[in-house]
Amino acid sequence: MSSHPLNLFSFSGKIKILHMTWLAFFISFVVWFNHAPLMLVIAQTLGMDQAQIKTILLLNVALTIPARIVIGMLVDKFGPKRTYSTLLAAGSVPCFMFAFATSFEQLALARFLLGFIGAGFVIGIRMVGEWFPAKQVGIAEGIYGGWGNFGSAAAAGMLPVLALWYGGPEGWRYAVATTGVIALLYSGIYFFSVSDTPKGSTYFKPKKAGAMEITSRGDLYFYMLMTLPLYLALTLLTWKLSTGGVALLSTPVAMGIYVLVWVLFALNIKKIIHVNKDHLKQPIAEIHRYKFKQVAILDLAYFITFGSELAVVSMLPMHFFDTFHVSQGITNVQAGLLGGSFAFINLVARPTGGWLSDKFGRKLSLSIFVTGLALGYFGMSFITPDWPIPLAVLLTMSCSCFVSGGCGAVFAMVPLIKRRMTGQIAGMVGAYGNVGGVLFLTVLAFVSPAEFFVIIAAVAGVVLLAVQFIDEPKGHMAEVQEDGTVEMIELN
């Protein structure tokens, strides 16, 4: 693979793959967030109250945590081309269900199932990692993540306009259904337009499916420990949907889900042991080893970067309105636009984070971004009604630059750990981002916004310390061809 400067105006070779793949991610996010800008009119159509609206918003993210793990396994086994195409086509089904739901229960089920399409991000991480060399993979992954993630903002801008164009009190249904049609059509386009690897390259697959392969006994226990927060987050979500929040689930149903979640945890631990017990009986050659701490630290880094972004984007418009409505007279619409500034910067900052990682080193870049976001959030805790609004927005966007850049820096390193398990690693790291979002939003329910920002800054300080223990990727990683020969993949 060539490592010449990226010509993003090209539409051939690896650049074509990058454009086709970020567009697949973009469409998946448009579908995932197609309800958000239309929520008020949807609520009016179906006679929903505030508790039911909150339930829909929670259900939209509930399935994404386990989905990212599952999708990571599927992409490593079947390849990005088939996995992305299938996910987009399958995701159109609950999208149509949501568009034409006639009751809250139907709407809730469809939204819950649509959480699966939010895991599409993981697929492209593996695809881009296959096509770009180590010295370009950071900026390529950053473009993929930043431009694709803009699908949520595009949904906010396009869906209301589309609903008005269709017209009538139920124009929202046809607007939502249109996104499903686009996903279904693009699933076929993607399948016939891409390949999993450049011509002549091998697509390495895990030896066993169902869990990551670990290369030392100590890392095996570490891996099992790091799966625990994923199930704790699902337990927390269940609590928020029952006695701790919107009361969608009755106590018996919630208890049943608690039991199911922890039975699945036990089965996951059993599968981890099953996948790893045989090959750990014999010493593993140094050339084939990798350190699970690399995965664990990136889990934590994405927990604080993307996790905090999810939480802050959700609360910022309301926070700006509450802060400046009385003192400076801003409206709900203006507060929404100001709050949206936090996510908008993602379009540029995430690719920049990847590029800086390629240019100046992964560990150094990630350390700088986590430091910056910690200081940024701490600064945001001091915003008061007396602040000039431009100054508050400038601080918010500055903080967002470090948050989004940190996301780019995390996934600049993910493809450089173990090629055949890139999907599973990306799935676990991505899931930790959702865990962070769930945890921080739960914290917000019990503290003031100022305290909320201070808590995020404090957690970022702990993560910054953990980042100092990550190893800079260097040398080569080894993967075994089907004929038994060893291929060395450059890491720096």
C-alpha positions in Angstrom: 0.0 0.0 0.0 1.3 3.4 -0.9 1.7 6.1 1.7 1.7 9.1 -0.6 -0.2 12.2 0.7 -4.0 11.7 0.7 -5.8 13.2 -2.3 -9.3 13.4 -1.0 -10.6 14.5 -4.4 -9.6 11.2 -5.9 -12.2 8.4 -6.2 -10.1 5.4 -6.7 -8.1 2.9 -4.6 -8.0 3.5 -0.9 -9.5 7.0 -1.2 -12.6 5.5 -2.8 -12.9 3.0 0.0 -12.6 5.8 2.6 -15.3 7.9 0.9 -17.7 4.9 0.4 -17.2 3.9 4.1 -17.5 7.2 5.8 -20.7 7.7 3.7 -22.0 4.3 5.0 -21.3 5.5 8.6 -22.9 8.9 7.8 -26.1 7.2 6.6 -26.2 4.8 9.6 -26.0 7.9 11.9 -28.8 9.7 10.0 -31.0 6.7 10.5 -30.0 6.3 14.2 -30.8 10.0 15.0 -33.7 10.5 12.6 -36.1 10.8 15.5 -34.4 13.5 17.5 -35.3 16.7 15.5 -38.9 15.4 15.0 -39.5 14.2 18.5 -42.0 16.9 19.4 -44.2 16.4 16.4 -44.0 12.6 16.8 -45.1 13.0 20.4 -48.0 15.2 19.3 -49.1 12.6 16.7 -49.1 9.7 19.2 -50.1 11.7 22.3 -46.9 11.0 24.2 -46.0 12.6 27.5 -42.6 13.7 28.7 -41.8 10.4 30.4 -42.5 8.5 27.2 -40.3 11.0 25.2 -37.4 10.4 27.6 -38.0 6.6 27.3 -37.6 6.8 23.5 -34.3 8.8 23.9 -33.0 6.2 26.3 -34.1 3.2 24.2 -32.2 4.7 21.2 -28.9 4.0 23.0 -29.8 0.9 25.1 -28.8 -1.7 22.5 -25.7 0.0 21.2 -23.4 -1.2 23.9 -23.8 -4.9 23.3 -24.3 -4.3 19.6 -20.8 -2.8 19.2 -19.3 -5.9 20.8 -21.4 -8.2 18.5 -20.7 -6.2 15.4 -17.0 -6.3 16.2 -17.0 -10.0 16.2 -19.0 -10.2 13.0 -16.8 -7.8 11.0 -13.7 -9.8 12.0 -15.3 -13.0 10.9 -17.2 -12.0 7.8 -15.4 -8.8 6.7 -16.5 -5.1 6.5 -18.1 -5.4 3.1 -20.7 -8.0 4.0 -21.2 -6.7 7.5 -21.8 -3.1 6.7 -24.1 -3.9 3.8 -26.1 -6.3 5.9 -26.4 -3.8 8.8 -27.7 -1.0 6.6 -30.2 -3.3 5.0 -31.3 -4.8 8.3 -31.4 -1.4 10.0 -34.0 -0.1 7.4 -36.6 -2.6 8.8 -36.9 -1.1 12.3 -36.6 2.3 10.6 -39.8 1.6 8.6 -41.4 0.2 11.8 -40.7 3.4 13.6 -42.0 5.5 10.7 -45.4 3.8 10.6 -45.9 3.0 14.3 -49.4 3.7 15.6 -48.7 3.3 19.3 -46.1 4.1 21.8 -45.2 0.4 22.3 -44.5 -0.1 18.6 -42.5 3.1 18.6 -40.5 2.0 21.6 -39.7 -1.4 20.2 -38.6 0.0 16.8 -36.3 2.6 18.6 -34.8 -0.1 20.8 -33.9 -2.2 17.7 -32.5 0.8 15.9 -29.9 1.1 18.5 -28.1 -1.7 16.6 -27.4 0.5 13.6 -25.4 2.8 15.9 -22.8 0.1 16.0 -21.9 0.6 12.3 -19.0 2.8 13.3 -17.0 -0.3 14.4 -17.1 -1.8 10.9 -15.4 1.1 9.1 -12.6 1.1 11.6 -11.6 -2.3 10.4 -12.1 -1.4 6.7 -10.0 1.7 6.9 -7.4 -0.1 8.9 -7.1 -2.7 6.1 -6.5 -0.1 3.4 -4.3 2.5 5.0 -0.7 2.1 6.2 0.3 3.0 9.8 1.6 6.5 8.8 -1.8 7.4 7.4 -4.2 5.4 9.4 -4.8 8.1 12.0 -6.0 10.8 9.6 -7.9 8.2 7.6 -9.7 6.9 10.7 -10.3 10.5 11.8 -11.9 11.5 8.5 -14.0 8.3 8.6 -15.2 9.0 12.2 -15.5 12.8 11.9 -17.3 13.0 8.6 -19.5 10.0 9.3 -20.4 11.2 12.8 -21.7 14.3 11.1 -24.7 12.2 10.1 -26.4 13.1 13.4 -26.1 16.8 12.7 -27.3 16.3 9.2 -30.3 14.5 10.5 -31.1 17.5 12.7 -30.8 19.8 9.8 -32.5 17.8 7.0 -35.3 15.8 8.6 -37.5 18.8 9.6 -37.1 20.3 6.1 -38.0 16.9 4.6 -41.0 16.5 6.8 -42.2 20.0 5.8 -41.7 19.2 2.1 -43.8 16.1 2.4 -46.3 18.2 4.3 -49.3 17.4 6.6 -49.3 16.4 10.3 -47.7 13.0 9.4 -45.0 14.3 7.1 -42.5 13.1 9.7 -43.4 9.5 8.9 -42.3 9.9 5.3 -39.2 11.8 6.3 -38.1 9.0 8.6 -39.1 6.3 6.1 -36.9 8.1 3.5 -33.8 7.6 5.6 -34.7 3.9 5.7 -35.0 3.8 1.9 -31.6 5.5 1.5 -30.0 3.0 3.9 -31.5 0.1 2.0 -30.3 1.4 -1.4 -26.8 2.2 -0.1 -26.4 -1.3 1.3 -26.5 -2.6 -2.2 -24.3 0.1 -3.6 -21.7 -0.5 -0.8 -21.6 -4.2 -1.3 -20.9 -3.9 -5.1 -18.4 -1.0 -4.8 -15.8 -2.1 -2.2 -13.6 -5.0 -1.2 -12.3 -5.9 2.2 -8.6 -5.5 1.4 -6.4 -4.2 -1.4 -5.8 -6.7 -4.2 -3.2 -9.3 -3.1 -3.6 -8.6 0.6 -4.9 -11.1 3.2 -7.9 -10.5 5.4 -6.8 -12.0 8.7 -9.5 -13.6 10.8 -9.5 -14.7 14.5 -8.8 -18.3 15.0 -11.9 -18.6 17.2 -15.1 -16.5 17.4 -17.0 -15.1 20.4 -14.2 -13.4 22.3 -10.8 -11.8 21.8 -7.7 -14.0 21.8 -5.4 -13.0 24.7 -1.7 -13.8 24.8 -1.0 -14.1 28.6 -2.8 -15.4 31.7 -2.5 -12.0 33.4 -4.2 -10.3 30.4 -6.9 -12.9 30.5 -8.0 -11.8 33.9 -7.6 -8.2 32.9 -9.9 -8.8 29.9 -12.5 -10.4 32.1 -12.4 -7.4 34.5 -12.7 -4.9 31.7 -15.9 -6.5 30.4 -17.6 -5.8 33.8 -18.4 -2.1 33.2 -20.3 -3.0 30.0 -22.8 -5.1 32.0 -22.9 -2.5 34.8 -24.0 0.1 32.2 -26.8 -2.2 30.9 -27.9 -2.7 34.5 -27.9 1.1 35.0 -29.9 1.6 31.8 -32.5 -0.9 33.1 -32.7 0.9 36.4 -33.3 4.2 34.5 -36.1 2.6 32.5 -37.7 1.3 35.7 -37.6 2.6 39.2 -34.8 5.0 38.6 -36.3 7.1 35.9 -39.1 6.9 33.4 -41.0 3.9 34.8 -41.4 2.1 31.4 -40.5 -1.3 33.0 -42.4 -2.8 35.8 -40.4 -4.1 38.8 -40.9 -7.8 37.8 -39.8 -7.1 34.2 -36.8 -5.1 35.4 -35.8 -7.9 37.7 -36.0 -10.3 34.8 -33.7 -8.0 32.7 -31.2 -7.7 35.6 -31.0 -11.5 35.8 -30.7 -11.8 32.0 -27.9 -9.2 31.9 -25.8 -11.0 34.5 -26.5 -14.4 33.0 -25.1 -13.0 29.7 -22.1 -11.7 31.7 -21.4 -15.2 33.1 -21.8 -16.7 29.6 -19.4 -14.1 28.2 -16.8 -15.0 30.8 -17.2 -18.6 30.0 -16.7 -17.9 26.3 -13.6 -15.8 27.0 -12.1 -18.7 28.9 -13.1 -21.2 26.2 -11.5 -19.2 23.4 -8.3 -18.7 25.3 -7.7 -21.8 27.5 -6.0 -24.0 24.9 -3.5 -21.7 23.3 -2.5 -20.3 26.8 -1.4 -23.8 27.9 1.8 -23.3 26.0 4.0 -20.2 26.0 3.2 -17.8 23.1 6.1 -16.7 21.0 7.0 -13.0 21.6 6.4 -12.1 18.0 2.7 -13.1 18.3 2.0 -11.3 21.6 0.2 -8.1 22.2 -0.5 -6.3 25.5 -4.2 -6.1 26.5 -3.4 -3.0 28.5 -3.3 -1.2 25.2 -7.0 -2.1 24.7 -7.9 -1.3 28.3 -6.3 2.2 28.2 -8.0 3.0 24.9 -11.3 1.9 26.5 -10.8 4.4 29.2 -9.7 7.1 26.8 -12.9 6.7 24.7 -14.9 6.6 27.8 -13.8 10.1 28.7 -13.7 11.5 25.1 -16.8 10.2 23.3 -18.6 9.3 26.5 -18.4 12.9 27.7 -19.3 14.2 24.2 -22.5 12.1 24.2 -23.5 13.4 27.6 -22.6 17.1 27.0 -24.3 17.3 23.6 -27.5 16.0 25.3 -27.5 18.6 28.1 -25.8 21.7 26.6 -28.7 23.4 24.9 -30.8 23.2 28.0 -27.8 24.4 30.1 -27.3 27.4 27.9 -31.0 28.3 28.0 -31.2 28.0 31.8 -28.0 30.0 32.2 -28.6 32.9 29.7 -32.4 33.0 29.3 -33.1 35.5 32.1 -29.8 37.4 32.1 -29.4 37.8 28.3 -32.7 36.7 26.8 -31.7 33.9 24.6 -34.5 31.6 23.2 -34.7 27.9 23.0 -33.8 27.9 19.4 -30.7 30.1 20.0 -29.7 27.8 22.9 -30.0 24.8 20.6 -27.7 26.4 18.1 -25.2 27.4 20.7 -25.2 23.9 22.2 -24.8 22.4 18.7 -21.5 24.2 18.4 -20.0 21.4 20.6 -20.7 18.6 18.1 -20.2 20.7 15.0 -16.5 21.0 15.5 -16.2 17.2 15.3 -16.1 17.5 11.5 -12.7 19.0 11.5 -11.3 18.2 15.0 -11.5 14.4 14.7 -9.5 14.2 11.5 -7.0 16.6 13.0 -6.6 14.4 16.1 -5.8 11.4 13.8 -3.4 13.5 11.7 -1.5 14.8 14.8 -1.2 11.2 16.0 0.3 10.1 12.7 2.7 13.1 12.7 3.8 13.4 16.3 3.1 10.1 18.0 0.0 8.4 19.4 0.7 8.6 23.1 1.8 12.2 23.1 -1.2 13.3 21.0 -3.7 11.4 23.2 -2.1 12.9 26.3 -2.4 16.4 25.0 -6.1 15.9 24.0 -7.1 14.4 27.4 -5.3 17.2 29.2 -7.0 19.8 27.1 -10.5 18.4 27.6 -9.9 18.2 31.4 -9.0 21.9 31.5 -11.8 22.7 29.1 -14.5 21.0 31.2 -13.1 22.6 34.3 -13.3 26.0 32.7 -16.9 25.3 31.6 -17.9 24.8 35.3 -17.3 28.5 35.8 -19.7 29.7 33.2 -22.4 32.0 34.8 -25.3 34.1 33.6 -22.9 37.2 33.7 -20.5 35.7 31.1 -20.6 37.2 27.6 -22.2 34.6 25.4 -19.4 34.7 22.8 -16.9 33.9 25.5 -18.9 30.9 26.7 -19.3 29.6 23.2 -15.6 30.1 22.5 -14.7 28.1 25.6 -17.2 25.4 24.7 -15.8 25.0 21.2 -12.3 25.0 22.4 -13.1 22.2 24.8 -14.9 20.4 22.0 -11.7 20.5 19.8 -9.9 18.5 22.5 -12.8 16.1 23.0 -13.2 15.3 19.3 -9.5 15.3 18.6 -9.1 12.8 21.4 -11.7 10.6 19.7 -9.6 10.7 16.6 -6.4 10.0 18.5 -8.0 6.9 20.2 -8.9 5.3 16.9 -5.6 6.3 15.3 -4.2 3.6 17.6 -6.9 0.9 17.6 -5.9 -0.6 14.2 -2.3 -0.9 15.3 -2.8 -3.4 18.2 -3.7 -6.8 16.5 -4.9 -6.7 12.9 -7.1 -9.8 12.9 -9.1 -8.6 16.0 -9.4 -4.9 15.0 -13.2 -5.2 14.8 -13.5 -6.7 18.3 -11.0 -4.2 19.7 -12.9 -1.3 18.1 -16.2 -2.8 19.3 -15.0 -2.9 22.9 -13.5 0.6 22.8 -16.6 2.0 21.1 -18.8 0.4 23.7 -16.9 2.1 26.4 -17.8 5.4 24.8 -21.5 4.6 25.2 -20.8 3.4 28.8 -19.3 6.8 29.5 -22.4 8.5 28.0 -24.8 6.5 30.2 -22.7 7.0 33.4 -22.2 10.8 32.9 -25.9 11.4 32.1 -26.8 9.5 35.2 -24.5 11.6 37.3 -26.1 14.7 35.8 -29.4 13.7 37.3 -28.0 14.1 40.8 -25.7 17.2 40.5 -25.7 20.7 39.1 -24.2 21.4 35.7 -21.1 23.1 37.3 -20.5 20.0 39.4 -21.1 17.8 36.4 -18.3 19.5 34.4 -15.9 19.3 37.4 -16.6 15.5 37.8 -15.8 14.9 34.1 -12.6 16.9 34.4 -11.6 14.9 37.5 -12.3 11.6 35.6 -10.2 12.9 32.7 -7.3 13.5 35.2 -7.4 9.8 36.1 -7.6 8.7 32.5 -4.6 11.0 31.7 -2.6 9.1 34.3 -3.6 5.8 32.7 -2.6 7.0 29.2 1.0 7.4 30.4 1.2 3.6 30.7 0.2 3.0 27.0 3.0 1.9 24.7 3.7 3.8 21.5 3.1 1.4 18.5 6.4 0.7 16.9 8.1 -2.1 14.9 5.8 -4.6 13.4 2.8 -6.8 14.3 2.8 -10.4 13.1 -0.1 -12.2 11.5 -0.2 -15.8 10.2 -1.3 -16.5 6.6 -3.5 -19.5 5.9 -0.4 -21.4 4.5 1.4 -20.8 7.8 3.8 -18.1 6.7 4.1 -15.0 8.9 3.3 -11.6 7.5 4.9 -8.6 9.3 2.7 -5.4 9.3 4.5 -2.1 9.9 3.3 -0.1 12.9 5.2 3.2 12.6 
